[in-house]
């Protein structure tokens, strides 16, 4: 039996600000933004990830103090390129630190507007072999478009 981690609740004080940060500055896909008289909940997914974050104002989401989540970790194939992308989008990213010369030992970090902190780990192997293959990246059972073979 597989037990997959697919959603992490991130405690934030301002949902619209959080959505803008994660969508526009980090490039996460906005899977849904549900608003009604009872709630406001949004789910966002990092490119290539099988796990999403959720921000919202439901009682279970208010149990953590905004900014109290630390140590979430993203993985990229190229830390320098990822860091530069974030800086160009206005994110205050830390300097890159190499803890170990082997693949997986390079990190940098950043925080969202509330202070929830993220680590970004470089695993160069992800460039050639992504954790989730491109053809398996459909969301919620949707089929991914694949190139058609030429007619014979």
LINPELIN-V183347 format. One record per run of one state. SS is the DSSP state (a for helix, b for strand, c for the rest). FROM is the first residue (numbers start at 0). TO is the last residue. If there is no record, write none. Layout:
ss=SS from=FROM to=TO
ss=SS from=FROM to=TO
This chain:
ss=c from=0 to=5
ss=b from=6 to=8
ss=c from=9 to=13
ss=a from=14 to=24
ss=c from=25 to=27
ss=b from=28 to=34
ss=c from=35 to=38
ss=b from=39 to=44
ss=c from=45 to=50
ss=b from=51 to=55
ss=c from=56 to=57
ss=a from=58 to=61
ss=c from=62 to=70
ss=b from=71 to=75
ss=c from=76 to=77
ss=a from=78 to=87
ss=c from=88 to=95
ss=b from=96 to=97
ss=c from=98 to=104
ss=b from=105 to=110
ss=c from=111 to=115
ss=b from=116 to=121
ss=c from=122 to=123
ss=a from=124 to=127
ss=c from=128 to=132
ss=a from=133 to=135
ss=c from=136 to=151
